[in-house]
């Protein structure tokens, strides 16, 4: 089975990233009945992670303007095992 990755990215706030992410995740979960991994990396306002029914994981990708070890190690391992 082919795996797809959907990245919702935009530096500006208030443009609908959480809305689009929620719609895509609900579609995968409820309509297509597919396995998915949902990750919220927003350091300031992790609103996507507040949708508990979607099992969104929050990952801190930066600390003091440096990429954290969690991103370098565990997150990449999780993604590679999901593939």
mmCIF file of the N, C-alpha and C atoms, coordinates in Angstrom:
data_MODEL
# 
_entry.id   MODEL 
# 
loop_
_atom_site.group_PDB 
_atom_site.id 
_atom_site.type_symbol 
_atom_site.label_atom_id 
_atom_site.label_alt_id 
_atom_site.label_comp_id 
_atom_site.label_asym_id 
_atom_site.label_entity_id 
_atom_site.label_seq_id 
_atom_site.pdbx_PDB_ins_code 
_atom_site.Cartn_x 
_atom_site.Cartn_y 
_atom_site.Cartn_z 
_atom_site.occupancy 
_atom_site.B_iso_or_equiv 
_atom_site.pdbx_formal_charge 
_atom_site.auth_seq_id 
_atom_site.auth_comp_id 
_atom_site.auth_asym_id 
_atom_site.auth_atom_id 
_atom_site.pdbx_PDB_model_num 
ATOM 1   N N  . UNK A 1 1  ? 0.830   -1.178 0.000  1.00 0.00 ? 1  UNK A N  1 
ATOM 2   C CA . UNK A 1 1  ? 0.000   0.000  0.000  1.00 0.00 ? 1  UNK A CA 1 
ATOM 3   C C  . UNK A 1 1  ? 0.875   1.241  0.000  1.00 0.00 ? 1  UNK A C  1 
ATOM 4   N N  . UNK A 1 2  ? 0.522   2.194  -0.788 1.00 0.00 ? 2  UNK A N  1 
ATOM 5   C CA . UNK A 1 2  ? 1.262   3.446  -0.877 1.00 0.00 ? 2  UNK A CA 1 
ATOM 6   C C  . UNK A 1 2  ? 0.936   4.332  0.321  1.00 0.00 ? 2  UNK A C  1 
ATOM 7   N N  . UNK A 1 3  ? 1.931   4.971  0.882  1.00 0.00 ? 3  UNK A N  1 
ATOM 8   C CA . UNK A 1 3  ? 1.745   5.890  2.002  1.00 0.00 ? 3  UNK A CA 1 
ATOM 9   C C  . UNK A 1 3  ? 1.868   7.314  1.504  1.00 0.00 ? 3  UNK A C  1 
ATOM 10  N N  . UNK A 1 4  ? 1.041   8.172  2.033  1.00 0.00 ? 4  UNK A N  1 
ATOM 11  C CA . UNK A 1 4  ? 1.045   9.587  1.675  1.00 0.00 ? 4  UNK A CA 1 
ATOM 12  C C  . UNK A 1 4  ? 1.373   10.422 2.900  1.00 0.00 ? 4  UNK A C  1 
ATOM 13  N N  . UNK A 1 5  ? 2.057   11.523 2.669  1.00 0.00 ? 5  UNK A N  1 
ATOM 14  C CA . UNK A 1 5  ? 2.342   12.489 3.712  1.00 0.00 ? 5  UNK A CA 1 
ATOM 15  C C  . UNK A 1 5  ? 1.696   13.805 3.306  1.00 0.00 ? 5  UNK A C  1 
ATOM 16  N N  . UNK A 1 6  ? 0.971   14.414 4.241  1.00 0.00 ? 6  UNK A N  1 
ATOM 17  C CA . UNK A 1 6  ? 0.321   15.698 3.987  1.00 0.00 ? 6  UNK A CA 1 
ATOM 18  C C  . UNK A 1 6  ? 0.905   16.704 4.978  1.00 0.00 ? 6  UNK A C  1 
ATOM 19  N N  . UNK A 1 7  ? 1.604   17.682 4.460  1.00 0.00 ? 7  UNK A N  1 
ATOM 20  C CA . UNK A 1 7  ? 2.170   18.728 5.295  1.00 0.00 ? 7  UNK A CA 1 
ATOM 21  C C  . UNK A 1 7  ? 1.367   19.993 5.080  1.00 0.00 ? 7  UNK A C  1 
ATOM 22  N N  . UNK A 1 8  ? 0.902   20.594 6.168  1.00 0.00 ? 8  UNK A N  1 
ATOM 23  C CA . UNK A 1 8  ? 0.180   21.857 6.097  1.00 0.00 ? 8  UNK A CA 1 
ATOM 24  C C  . UNK A 1 8  ? 1.101   22.899 6.721  1.00 0.00 ? 8  UNK A C  1 
ATOM 25  N N  . UNK A 1 9  ? 1.693   23.728 5.871  1.00 0.00 ? 9  UNK A N  1 
ATOM 26  C CA . UNK A 1 9  ? 2.709   24.678 6.316  1.00 0.00 ? 9  UNK A CA 1 
ATOM 27  C C  . UNK A 1 9  ? 2.373   26.093 5.868  1.00 0.00 ? 9  UNK A C  1 
ATOM 28  N N  . UNK A 1 10 ? 2.613   27.040 6.745  1.00 0.00 ? 10 UNK A N  1 
ATOM 29  C CA . UNK A 1 10 ? 2.473   28.462 6.433  1.00 0.00 ? 10 UNK A CA 1 
ATOM 30  C C  . UNK A 1 10 ? 2.987   29.219 7.645  1.00 0.00 ? 10 UNK A C  1 
ATOM 31  N N  . UNK A 1 11 ? 3.843   30.173 7.430  1.00 0.00 ? 11 UNK A N  1 
ATOM 32  C CA . UNK A 1 11 ? 4.402   30.948 8.528  1.00 0.00 ? 11 UNK A CA 1 
ATOM 33  C C  . UNK A 1 11 ? 3.419   31.895 9.177  1.00 0.00 ? 11 UNK A C  1 
ATOM 34  N N  . UNK A 1 12 ? 2.454   32.376 8.430  1.00 0.00 ? 12 UNK A N  1 
ATOM 35  C CA . UNK A 1 12 ? 1.486   33.335 8.939  1.00 0.00 ? 12 UNK A CA 1 
ATOM 36  C C  . UNK A 1 12 ? 0.401   32.619 9.737  1.00 0.00 ? 12 UNK A C  1 
ATOM 37  N N  . UNK A 1 13 ? -0.034  33.229 10.794 1.00 0.00 ? 13 UNK A N  1 
ATOM 38  C CA . UNK A 1 13 ? -1.122  32.680 11.599 1.00 0.00 ? 13 UNK A CA 1 
ATOM 39  C C  . UNK A 1 13 ? -2.480  33.068 11.033 1.00 0.00 ? 13 UNK A C  1 
ATOM 40  N N  . UNK A 1 14 ? -3.497  32.278 11.371 1.00 0.00 ? 14 UNK A N  1 
ATOM 41  C CA . UNK A 1 14 ? -4.870  32.622 11.002 1.00 0.00 ? 14 UNK A CA 1 
ATOM 42  C C  . UNK A 1 14 ? -5.240  32.351 9.564  1.00 0.00 ? 14 UNK A C  1 
ATOM 43  N N  . UNK A 1 15 ? -4.518  31.457 8.891  1.00 0.00 ? 15 UNK A N  1 
ATOM 44  C CA . UNK A 1 15 ? -4.811  31.185 7.478  1.00 0.00 ? 15 UNK A CA 1 
ATOM 45  C C  . UNK A 1 15 ? -5.539  29.862 7.263  1.00 0.00 ? 15 UNK A C  1 
ATOM 46  N N  . UNK A 1 16 ? -5.807  29.111 8.351  1.00 0.00 ? 16 UNK A N  1 
ATOM 47  C CA . UNK A 1 16 ? -6.578  27.885 8.239  1.00 0.00 ? 16 UNK A CA 1 
ATOM 48  C C  . UNK A 1 16 ? -5.793  26.590 8.287  1.00 0.00 ? 16 UNK A C  1 
ATOM 49  N N  . UNK A 1 17 ? -4.569  26.626 8.791  1.00 0.00 ? 17 UNK A N  1 
ATOM 50  C CA . UNK A 1 17 ? -3.753  25.400 8.863  1.00 0.00 ? 17 UNK A CA 1 
ATOM 51  C C  . UNK A 1 17 ? -4.420  24.337 9.731  1.00 0.00 ? 17 UNK A C  1 
ATOM 52  N N  . UNK A 1 18 ? -4.920  24.725 10.895 1.00 0.00 ? 18 UNK A N  1 
ATOM 53  C CA . UNK A 1 18 ? -5.569  23.770 11.784 1.00 0.00 ? 18 UNK A CA 1 
ATOM 54  C C  . UNK A 1 18 ? -6.854  23.242 11.170 1.00 0.00 ? 18 UNK A C  1 
ATOM 55  N N  . UNK A 1 19 ? -7.617  24.095 10.542 1.00 0.00 ? 19 UNK A N  1 
ATOM 56  C CA . UNK A 1 19 ? -8.867  23.672 9.901  1.00 0.00 ? 19 UNK A CA 1 
ATOM 57  C C  . UNK A 1 19 ? -8.603  22.649 8.815  1.00 0.00 ? 19 UNK A C  1 
ATOM 58  N N  . UNK A 1 20 ? -7.651  22.925 7.945  1.00 0.00 ? 20 UNK A N  1 
ATOM 59  C CA . UNK A 1 20 ? -7.323  22.000 6.850  1.00 0.00 ? 20 UNK A CA 1 
ATOM 60  C C  . UNK A 1 20 ? -6.765  20.697 7.414  1.00 0.00 ? 20 UNK A C  1 
ATOM 61  N N  . UNK A 1 21 ? -5.886  20.787 8.412  1.00 0.00 ? 21 UNK A N  1 
ATOM 62  C CA . UNK A 1 21 ? -5.310  19.589 9.032  1.00 0.00 ? 21 UNK A CA 1 
ATOM 63  C C  . UNK A 1 21 ? -6.397  18.719 9.660  1.00 0.00 ? 21 UNK A C  1 
ATOM 64  N N  . UNK A 1 22 ? -7.345  19.348 10.311 1.00 0.00 ? 22 UNK A N  1 
ATOM 65  C CA . UNK A 1 22 ? -8.450  18.620 10.945 1.00 0.00 ? 22 UNK A CA 1 
ATOM 66  C C  . UNK A 1 22 ? -9.325  17.944 9.904  1.00 0.00 ? 22 UNK A C  1 
ATOM 67  N N  . UNK A 1 23 ? -9.648  18.639 8.824  1.00 0.00 ? 23 UNK A N  1 
ATOM 68  C CA . UNK A 1 23 ? -10.475 18.055 7.763  1.00 0.00 ? 23 UNK A CA 1 
ATOM 69  C C  . UNK A 1 23 ? -9.793  16.849 7.121  1.00 0.00 ? 23 UNK A C  1 
ATOM 70  N N  . UNK A 1 24 ? -8.514  16.978 6.808  1.00 0.00 ? 24 UNK A N  1 
ATOM 71  C CA . UNK A 1 24 ? -7.782  15.862 6.182  1.00 0.00 ? 24 UNK A CA 1 
ATOM 72  C C  . UNK A 1 24 ? -7.724  14.660 7.128  1.00 0.00 ? 24 UNK A C  1 
ATOM 73  N N  . UNK A 1 25 ? -7.437  14.903 8.401  1.00 0.00 ? 25 UNK A N  1 
ATOM 74  C CA . UNK A 1 25 ? -7.329  13.815 9.370  1.00 0.00 ? 25 UNK A CA 1 
ATOM 75  C C  . UNK A 1 25 ? -8.679  13.128 9.575  1.00 0.00 ? 25 UNK A C  1 
ATOM 76  N N  . UNK A 1 26 ? -9.753  13.906 9.685  1.00 0.00 ? 26 UNK A N  1 
ATOM 77  C CA . UNK A 1 26 ? -11.087 13.316 9.833  1.00 0.00 ? 26 UNK A CA 1 
ATOM 78  C C  . UNK A 1 26 ? -11.454 12.487 8.609  1.00 0.00 ? 26 UNK A C  1 
ATOM 79  N N  . UNK A 1 27 ? -11.099 12.948 7.438  1.00 0.00 ? 27 UNK A N  1 
ATOM 80  C CA . UNK A 1 27 ? -11.380 12.224 6.200  1.00 0.00 ? 27 UNK A CA 1 
ATOM 81  C C  . UNK A 1 27 ? -10.642 10.883 6.181  1.00 0.00 ? 27 UNK A C  1 
ATOM 82  N N  . UNK A 1 28 ? -9.366  10.901 6.537  1.00 0.00 ? 28 UNK A N  1 
ATOM 83  C CA . UNK A 1 28 ? -8.584  9.665  6.570  1.00 0.00 ? 28 UNK A CA 1 
ATOM 84  C C  . UNK A 1 28 ? -9.133  8.693  7.611  1.00 0.00 ? 28 UNK A C  1 
ATOM 85  N N  . UNK A 1 29 ? -9.479  9.219  8.768  1.00 0.00 ? 29 UNK A N  1 
ATOM 86  C CA . UNK A 1 29 ? -9.923  8.378  9.886  1.00 0.00 ? 29 UNK A CA 1 
ATOM 87  C C  . UNK A 1 29 ? -11.334 7.832  9.677  1.00 0.00 ? 29 UNK A C  1 
ATOM 88  N N  . UNK A 1 30 ? -12.282 8.703  9.377  1.00 0.00 ? 30 UNK A N  1 
ATOM 89  C CA . UNK A 1 30 ? -13.692 8.316  9.382  1.00 0.00 ? 30 UNK A CA 1 
ATOM 90  C C  . UNK A 1 30 ? -14.220 7.839  8.034  1.00 0.00 ? 30 UNK A C  1 
ATOM 91  N N  . UNK A 1 31 ? -13.742 8.421  6.951  1.00 0.00 ? 31 UNK A N  1 
ATOM 92  C CA . UNK A 1 31 ? -14.279 8.059  5.640  1.00 0.00 ? 31 UNK A CA 1 
ATOM 93  C C  . UNK A 1 31 ? -13.472 6.945  4.979  1.00 0.00 ? 31 UNK A C  1 
ATOM 94  N N  . UNK A 1 32 ? -12.152 7.121  4.923  1.00 0.00 ? 32 UNK A N  1 
ATOM 95  C CA . UNK A 1 32 ? -11.301 6.120  4.279  1.00 0.00 ? 32 UNK A CA 1 
ATOM 96  C C  . UNK A 1 32 ? -10.899 4.987  5.220  1.00 0.00 ? 32 UNK A C  1 
ATOM 97  N N  . UNK A 1 33 ? -11.080 5.191  6.528  1.00 0.00 ? 33 UNK A N  1 
ATOM 98  C CA . UNK A 1 33 ? -10.717 4.182  7.540  1.00 0.00 ? 33 UNK A CA 1 
ATOM 99  C C  . UNK A 1 33 ? -9.237  3.785  7.435  1.00 0.00 ? 33 UNK A C  1 
ATOM 100 N N  . UNK A 1 34 ? -8.393  4.778  7.158  1.00 0.00 ? 34 UNK A N  1 
ATOM 101 C CA . UNK A 1 34 ? -6.957  4.531  7.015  1.00 0.00 ? 34 UNK A CA 1 
ATOM 102 C C  . UNK A 1 34 ? -6.218  4.841  8.308  1.00 0.00 ? 34 UNK A C  1 
ATOM 103 N N  . UNK A 1 35 ? -5.111  4.134  8.489  1.00 0.00 ? 35 UNK A N  1 
ATOM 104 C CA . UNK A 1 35 ? -4.212  4.486  9.585  1.00 0.00 ? 35 UNK A CA 1 
ATOM 105 C C  . UNK A 1 35 ? -3.573  5.822  9.261  1.00 0.00 ? 35 UNK A C  1 
ATOM 106 N N  . UNK A 1 36 ? -3.319  6.594  10.278 1.00 0.00 ? 36 UNK A N  1 
ATOM 107 C CA . UNK A 1 36 ? -2.691  7.898  10.071 1.00 0.00 ? 36 UNK A CA 1 
ATOM 108 C C  . UNK A 1 36 ? -1.881  8.254  11.301 1.00 0.00 ? 36 UNK A C  1 
ATOM 109 N N  . UNK A 1 37 ? -0.991  9.196  11.129 1.00 0.00 ? 37 UNK A N  1 
ATOM 110 C CA . UNK A 1 37 ? -0.246  9.775  12.239 1.00 0.00 ? 37 UNK A CA 1 
ATOM 111 C C  . UNK A 1 37 ? -0.384  11.281 12.105 1.00 0.00 ? 37 UNK A C  1 
ATOM 112 N N  . UNK A 1 38 ? -0.946  11.915 13.113 1.00 0.00 ? 38 UNK A N  1 
ATOM 113 C CA . UNK A 1 38 ? -1.142  13.364 13.096 1.00 0.00 ? 38 UNK A CA 1 
ATOM 114 C C  . UNK A 1 38 ? -0.182  13.996 14.108 1.00 0.00 ? 38 UNK A C  1 
ATOM 115 N N  . UNK A 1 39 ? 0.558   15.002 13.654 1.00 0.00 ? 39 UNK A N  1 
ATOM 116 C CA . UNK A 1 39 ? 1.573   15.638 14.494 1.00 0.00 ? 39 UNK A CA 1 
ATOM 117 C C  . UNK A 1 39 ? 1.380   17.151 14.447 1.00 0.00 ? 39 UNK A C  1 
ATOM 118 N N  . UNK A 1 40 ? 1.386   17.770 15.615 1.00 0.00 ? 40 UNK A N  1 
ATOM 119 C CA . UNK A 1 40 ? 1.311   19.227 15.726 1.00 0.00 ? 40 UNK A CA 1 
ATOM 120 C C  . UNK A 1 40 ? 2.667   19.720 16.214 1.00 0.00 ? 40 UNK A C  1 
ATOM 121 N N  . UNK A 1 41 ? 3.322   20.552 15.418 1.00 0.00 ? 41 UNK A N  1 
ATOM 122 C CA . UNK A 1 41 ? 4.644   21.070 15.788 1.00 0.00 ? 41 UNK A CA 1 
ATOM 123 C C  . UNK A 1 41 ? 4.614   22.561 16.127 1.00 0.00 ? 41 UNK A C  1 
ATOM 124 N N  . UNK A 1 42 ? 3.424   23.127 16.277 1.00 0.00 ? 42 UNK A N  1 
ATOM 125 C CA . UNK A 1 42 ? 3.309   24.554 16.574 1.00 0.00 ? 42 UNK A CA 1 
ATOM 126 C C  . UNK A 1 42 ? 3.786   24.833 17.992 1.00 0.00 ? 42 UNK A C  1 
ATOM 127 N N  . UNK A 1 43 ? 4.834   25.606 18.112 1.00 0.00 ? 43 UNK A N  1 
ATOM 128 C CA . UNK A 1 43 ? 5.424   25.925 19.406 1.00 0.00 ? 43 UNK A CA 1 
ATOM 129 C C  . UNK A 1 43 ? 4.589   26.910 20.208 1.00 0.00 ? 43 UNK A C  1 
ATOM 130 N N  . UNK A 1 44 ? 3.835   27.762 19.515 1.00 0.00 ? 44 UNK A N  1 
ATOM 131 C CA . UNK A 1 44 ? 3.119   28.844 20.187 1.00 0.00 ? 44 UNK A CA 1 
ATOM 132 C C  . UNK A 1 44 ? 1.673   28.471 20.493 1.00 0.00 ? 44 UNK A C  1 
ATOM 133 N N  . UNK A 1 45 ? 0.973   27.890 19.515 1.00 0.00 ? 45 UNK A N  1 
ATOM 134 C CA . UNK A 1 45 ? -0.447  27.611 19.661 1.00 0.00 ? 45 UNK A CA 1 
ATOM 135 C C  . UNK A 1 45 ? -0.759  26.241 19.063 1.00 0.00 ? 45 UNK A C  1 
ATOM 136 N N  . UNK A 1 46 ? -0.590  25.203 19.843 1.00 0.00 ? 46 UNK A N  1 
ATOM 137 C CA . UNK A 1 46 ? -0.798  23.836 19.359 1.00 0.00 ? 46 UNK A CA 1 
ATOM 138 C C  . UNK A 1 46 ? -2.292  23.496 19.341 1.00 0.00 ? 46 UNK A C  1 
ATOM 139 N N  . UNK A 1 47 ? -3.053  24.211 18.523 1.00 0.00 ? 47 UNK A N  1 
ATOM 140 C CA . UNK A 1 47 ? -4.503  24.030 18.507 1.00 0.00 ? 47 UNK A CA 1 
ATOM 141 C C  . UNK A 1 47 ? -4.939  22.725 17.844 1.00 0.00 ? 47 UNK A C  1 
ATOM 142 N N  . UNK A 1 48 ? -4.170  22.216 16.897 1.00 0.00 ? 48 UNK A N  1 
ATOM 143 C CA . UNK A 1 48 ? -4.505  20.947 16.248 1.00 0.00 ? 48 UNK A CA 1 
ATOM 144 C C  . UNK A 1 48 ? -4.486  19.811 17.272 1.00 0.00 ? 48 UNK A C  1 
ATOM 145 N N  . UNK A 1 49 ? -3.560  19.868 18.210 1.00 0.00 ? 49 UNK A N  1 
ATOM 146 C CA . UNK A 1 49 ? -3.430  18.825 19.235 1.00 0.00 ? 49 UNK A CA 1 
ATOM 147 C C  . UNK A 1 49 ? -4.614  18.809 20.197 1.00 0.00 ? 49 UNK A C  1 
ATOM 148 N N  . UNK A 1 50 ? -5.417  19.848 20.212 1.00 0.00 ? 50 UNK A N  1 
ATOM 149 C CA . UNK A 1 50 ? -6.574  19.907 21.115 1.00 0.00 ? 50 UNK A CA 1 
ATOM 150 C C  . UNK A 1 50 ? -7.728  19.030 20.646 1.00 0.00 ? 50 UNK A C  1 
ATOM 151 N N  . UNK A 1 51 ? -7.659  18.518 19.420 1.00 0.00 ? 51 UNK A N  1 
ATOM 152 C CA . UNK A 1 51 ? -8.691  17.624 18.903 1.00 0.00 ? 51 UNK A CA 1 
ATOM 153 C C  . UNK A 1 51 ? -8.364  16.202 19.375 1.00 0.00 ? 51 UNK A C  1 
ATOM 154 N N  . UNK A 1 52 ? -8.786  15.880 20.588 1.00 0.00 ? 52 UNK A N  1 
ATOM 155 C CA . UNK A 1 52 ? -8.413  14.616 21.242 1.00 0.00 ? 52 UNK A CA 1 
ATOM 156 C C  . UNK A 1 52 ? -8.869  13.387 20.459 1.00 0.00 ? 52 UNK A C  1 
ATOM 157 N N  . UNK A 1 53 ? -10.006 13.448 19.783 1.00 0.00 ? 53 UNK A N  1 
ATOM 158 C CA . UNK A 1 53 ? -10.530 12.297 19.041 1.00 0.00 ? 53 UNK A CA 1 
ATOM 159 C C  . UNK A 1 53 ? -9.632  11.919 17.861 1.00 0.00 ? 53 UNK A C  1 
ATOM 160 N N  . UNK A 1 54 ? -8.758  12.840 17.431 1.00 0.00 ? 54 UNK A N  1 
ATOM 161 C CA . UNK A 1 54 ? -7.883  12.582 16.290 1.00 0.00 ? 54 UNK A CA 1 
ATOM 162 C C  . UNK A 1 54 ? -6.512  12.050 16.715 1.00 0.00 ? 54 UNK A C  1 
ATOM 163 N N  . UNK A 1 55 ? -6.280  11.933 18.017 1.00 0.00 ? 55 UNK A N  1 
ATOM 164 C CA . UNK A 1 55 ? -5.010  11.407 18.548 1.00 0.00 ? 55 UNK A CA 1 
ATOM 165 C C  . UNK A 1 55 ? -3.793  12.133 17.976 1.00 0.00 ? 55 UNK A C  1 
ATOM 166 N N  . UNK A 1 56 ? -3.829  13.436 18.049 1.00 0.00 ? 56 UNK A N  1 
ATOM 167 C CA . UNK A 1 56 ? -2.729  14.251 17.536 1.00 0.00 ? 56 UNK A CA 1 
ATOM 168 C C  . UNK A 1 56 ? -1.600  14.292 18.559 1.00 0.00 ? 56 UNK A C  1 
ATOM 169 N N  . UNK A 1 57 ? -0.401  14.051 18.096 1.00 0.00 ? 57 UNK A N  1 
ATOM 170 C CA . UNK A 1 57 ? 0.783   14.095 18.950 1.00 0.00 ? 57 UNK A CA 1 
ATOM 171 C C  . UNK A 1 57 ? 1.444   15.463 18.821 1.00 0.00 ? 57 UNK A C  1 
ATOM 172 N N  . UNK A 1 58 ? 1.844   16.039 19.936 1.00 0.00 ? 58 UNK A N  1 
ATOM 173 C CA . UNK A 1 58 ? 2.561   17.316 19.937 1.00 0.00 ? 58 UNK A CA 1 
ATOM 174 C C  . UNK A 1 58 ? 4.050   17.034 20.063 1.00 0.00 ? 58 UNK A C  1 
ATOM 175 N N  . UNK A 1 59 ? 4.819   17.635 19.181 1.00 0.00 ? 59 UNK A N  1 
ATOM 176 C CA . UNK A 1 59 ? 6.269   17.472 19.209 1.00 0.00 ? 59 UNK A CA 1 
ATOM 177 C C  . UNK A 1 59 ? 6.917   18.856 19.196 1.00 0.00 ? 59 UNK A C  1 
ATOM 178 N N  . UNK A 1 60 ? 7.753   19.107 20.182 1.00 0.00 ? 60 UNK A N  1 
ATOM 179 C CA . UNK A 1 60 ? 8.509   20.361 20.212 1.00 0.00 ? 60 UNK A CA 1 
ATOM 180 C C  . UNK A 1 60 ? 9.713   20.209 19.306 1.00 0.00 ? 60 UNK A C  1 
ATOM 181 N N  . UNK A 1 61 ? 9.733   20.984 18.249 1.00 0.00 ? 61 UNK A N  1 
ATOM 182 C CA . UNK A 1 61 ? 10.805  20.847 17.263 1.00 0.00 ? 61 UNK A CA 1 
ATOM 183 C C  . UNK A 1 61 ? 11.957  21.808 17.490 1.00 0.00 ? 61 UNK A C  1 
ATOM 184 N N  . UNK A 1 62 ? 11.735  22.843 18.285 1.00 0.00 ? 62 UNK A N  1 
ATOM 185 C CA . UNK A 1 62 ? 12.787  23.827 18.532 1.00 0.00 ? 62 UNK A CA 1 
ATOM 186 C C  . UNK A 1 62 ? 12.871  24.146 20.022 1.00 0.00 ? 62 UNK A C  1 
ATOM 187 N N  . UNK A 1 63 ? 14.084  24.369 20.478 1.00 0.00 ? 63 UNK A N  1 
ATOM 188 C CA . UNK A 1 63 ? 14.317  24.853 21.829 1.00 0.00 ? 63 UNK A CA 1 
ATOM 189 C C  . UNK A 1 63 ? 15.489  25.809 21.761 1.00 0.00 ? 63 UNK A C  1 
ATOM 190 N N  . UNK A 1 64 ? 15.261  27.045 22.133 1.00 0.00 ? 64 UNK A N  1 
ATOM 191 C CA . UNK A 1 64 ? 16.287  28.087 22.044 1.00 0.00 ? 64 UNK A CA 1 
ATOM 192 C C  . UNK A 1 64 ? 16.848  28.193 20.626 1.00 0.00 ? 64 UNK A C  1 
ATOM 193 N N  . UNK A 1 65 ? 15.953  28.153 19.628 1.00 0.00 ? 65 UNK A N  1 
ATOM 194 C CA . UNK A 1 65 ? 16.299  28.256 18.209 1.00 0.00 ? 65 UNK A CA 1 
ATOM 195 C C  . UNK A 1 65 ? 17.204  27.134 17.708 1.00 0.00 ? 65 UNK A C  1 
ATOM 196 N N  . UNK A 1 66 ? 17.167  25.984 18.367 1.00 0.00 ? 66 UNK A N  1 
ATOM 197 C CA . UNK A 1 66 ? 17.948  24.824 17.955 1.00 0.00 ? 66 UNK A CA 1 
ATOM 198 C C  . UNK A 1 66 ? 16.992  23.646 17.795 1.00 0.00 ? 66 UNK A C  1 
ATOM 199 N N  . UNK A 1 67 ? 17.172  22.870 16.724 1.00 0.00 ? 67 UNK A N  1 
ATOM 200 C CA . UNK A 1 67 ? 16.340  21.694 16.505 1.00 0.00 ? 67 UNK A CA 1 
ATOM 201 C C  . UNK A 1 67 ? 16.612  20.693 17.622 1.00 0.00 ? 67 UNK A C  1 
ATOM 202 N N  . UNK A 1 68 ? 15.550  20.208 18.248 1.00 0.00 ? 68 UNK A N  1 
ATOM 203 C CA . UNK A 1 68 ? 15.702  19.319 19.399 1.00 0.00 ? 68 UNK A CA 1 
ATOM 204 C C  . UNK A 1 68 ? 16.097  17.910 18.975 1.00 0.00 ? 68 UNK A C  1 
ATOM 205 N N  . UNK A 1 69 ? 16.643  17.175 19.924 1.00 0.00 ? 69 UNK A N  1 
ATOM 206 C CA . UNK A 1 69 ? 17.024  15.780 19.696 1.00 0.00 ? 69 UNK A CA 1 
ATOM 207 C C  . UNK A 1 69 ? 15.802  14.914 19.420 1.00 0.00 ? 69 UNK A C  1 
ATOM 208 N N  . UNK A 1 70 ? 14.630  15.310 19.968 1.00 0.00 ? 70 UNK A N  1 
ATOM 209 C CA . UNK A 1 70 ? 13.400  14.545 19.729 1.00 0.00 ? 70 UNK A CA 1 
ATOM 210 C C  . UNK A 1 70 ? 13.086  14.485 18.245 1.00 0.00 ? 70 UNK A C  1 
ATOM 211 N N  . UNK A 1 71 ? 13.338  15.569 17.556 1.00 0.00 ? 71 UNK A N  1 
ATOM 212 C CA . UNK A 1 71 ? 13.079  15.601 16.119 1.00 0.00 ? 71 UNK A CA 1 
ATOM 213 C C  . UNK A 1 71 ? 14.126  14.784 15.391 1.00 0.00 ? 71 UNK A C  1 
ATOM 214 N N  . UNK A 1 72 ? 15.353  14.916 15.785 1.00 0.00 ? 72 UNK A N  1 
ATOM 215 C CA . UNK A 1 72 ? 16.431  14.195 15.106 1.00 0.00 ? 72 UNK A CA 1 
ATOM 216 C C  . UNK A 1 72 ? 16.309  12.685 15.288 1.00 0.00 ? 72 UNK A C  1 
ATOM 217 N N  . UNK A 1 73 ? 15.806  12.244 16.425 1.00 0.00 ? 73 UNK A N  1 
ATOM 218 C CA . UNK A 1 73 ? 15.805  10.816 16.737 1.00 0.00 ? 73 UNK A CA 1 
ATOM 219 C C  . UNK A 1 73 ? 14.412  10.198 16.719 1.00 0.00 ? 73 UNK A C  1 
ATOM 220 N N  . UNK A 1 74 ? 13.653  10.374 17.782 1.00 0.00 ? 74 UNK A N  1 
ATOM 221 C CA . UNK A 1 74 ? 12.411  9.615  17.954 1.00 0.00 ? 74 UNK A CA 1 
ATOM 222 C C  . UNK A 1 74 ? 11.367  9.909  16.887 1.00 0.00 ? 74 UNK A C  1 
ATOM 223 N N  . UNK A 1 75 ? 11.199  11.144 16.495 1.00 0.00 ? 75 UNK A N  1 
ATOM 224 C CA . UNK A 1 75 ? 10.187  11.461 15.495 1.00 0.00 ? 75 UNK A CA 1 
ATOM 225 C C  . UNK A 1 75 ? 10.509  10.802 14.166 1.00 0.00 ? 75 UNK A C  1 
ATOM 226 N N  . UNK A 1 76 ? 11.750  10.842 13.763 1.00 0.00 ? 76 UNK A N  1 
ATOM 227 C CA . UNK A 1 76 ? 12.129  10.212 12.509 1.00 0.00 ? 76 UNK A CA 1 
ATOM 228 C C  . UNK A 1 76 ? 11.955  8.707  12.576 1.00 0.00 ? 76 UNK A C  1 
ATOM 229 N N  . UNK A 1 77 ? 12.232  8.116  13.728 1.00 0.00 ? 77 UNK A N  1 
ATOM 230 C CA . UNK A 1 77 ? 12.029  6.675  13.883 1.00 0.00 ? 77 UNK A CA 1 
ATOM 231 C C  . UNK A 1 77 ? 10.549  6.320  13.795 1.00 0.00 ? 77 UNK A C  1 
ATOM 232 N N  . UNK A 1 78 ? 9.701   7.117  14.392 1.00 0.00 ? 78 UNK A N  1 
ATOM 233 C CA . UNK A 1 78 ? 8.254   6.869  14.336 1.00 0.00 ? 78 UNK A CA 1 
ATOM 234 C C  . UNK A 1 78 ? 7.762   6.975  12.906 1.00 0.00 ? 78 UNK A C  1 
ATOM 235 N N  . UNK A 1 79 ? 8.196   7.995  12.205 1.00 0.00 ? 79 UNK A N  1 
ATOM 236 C CA . UNK A 1 79 ? 7.753   8.177  10.823 1.00 0.00 ? 79 UNK A CA 1 
ATOM 237 C C  . UNK A 1 79 ? 8.241   7.040  9.949  1.00 0.00 ? 79 UNK A C  1 
ATOM 238 N N  . UNK A 1 80 ? 9.479   6.607  10.146 1.00 0.00 ? 80 UNK A N  1 
ATOM 239 C CA . UNK A 1 80 ? 9.998   5.535  9.310  1.00 0.00 ? 80 UNK A CA 1 
ATOM 240 C C  . UNK A 1 80 ? 9.292   4.214  9.609  1.00 0.00 ? 80 UNK A C  1 
ATOM 241 N N  . UNK A 1 81 ? 8.874   3.984  10.841 1.00 0.00 ? 81 UNK A N  1 
ATOM 242 C CA . UNK A 1 81 ? 8.148   2.759  11.146 1.00 0.00 ? 81 UNK A CA 1 
ATOM 243 C C  . UNK A 1 81 ? 6.711   2.832  10.654 1.00 0.00 ? 81 UNK A C  1 
ATOM 244 N N  . UNK A 1 82 ? 6.185   4.033  10.496 1.00 0.00 ? 82 UNK A N  1 
ATOM 245 C CA . UNK A 1 82 ? 4.835   4.213  9.981  1.00 0.00 ? 82 UNK A CA 1 
ATOM 246 C C  . UNK A 1 82 ? 4.783   3.916  8.487  1.00 0.00 ? 82 UNK A C  1 
ATOM 247 N N  . UNK A 1 83 ? 5.886   4.175  7.801  1.00 0.00 ? 83 UNK A N  1 
ATOM 248 C CA . UNK A 1 83 ? 5.954   3.933  6.368  1.00 0.00 ? 83 UNK A CA 1 
ATOM 249 C C  . UNK A 1 83 ? 5.911   2.458  6.156  1.00 0.00 ? 83 UNK A C  1 
# 
